[in-house]
Amino acid sequence: MKRMLIVEDDYPVREMYKAVLAGEGYEVEAARNGLEALLRIPAFKPDLLVLDFNMPEMTGLELAGRLKASLDPALRAIPFIVMTGESNMPPEVRAAFERNPACAAFLPKNVDVEMLARAVRSVLGGGE
């Protein structure tokens, strides 16, 4: 079963993503921010991160940068989908995500959950 970690500080959004993606057949866990995710990733070994941009403690961009700089090639290779509610994200921030080879997709946070599920399937295939 493919595993994913939802990294989202907004509880209702986090739970909605978890429910939708678990319903697609994926094993799903969640973290409230980038720091919590960084601590959970080595034990959970996700195949994909669904990553919020703007979070307390450690932003999605900071987490992506830490993974990219890791000495562990498995951590550098974890693909991620960026979800953001930031309508006016500075172009340099978006470019920083897009320069990261692990960045698989960039979606608005208010996206239809079926679009998120399609993006996840395009990266991972089916959940089983």
Secondary structure, DSSP 4 states (H G I P E B T S, - for coil): --EEEEE-S-HHHHHHHHHHHHHTT-EEEEESSHHHHHHHHHHH--SEEEEESS-SSS-HHHHHHHHHT-S-HHHHT--EEEEE--TT--HHHHHHHHHSTTEEEEEETTS-HHHHHHHHHHHH----
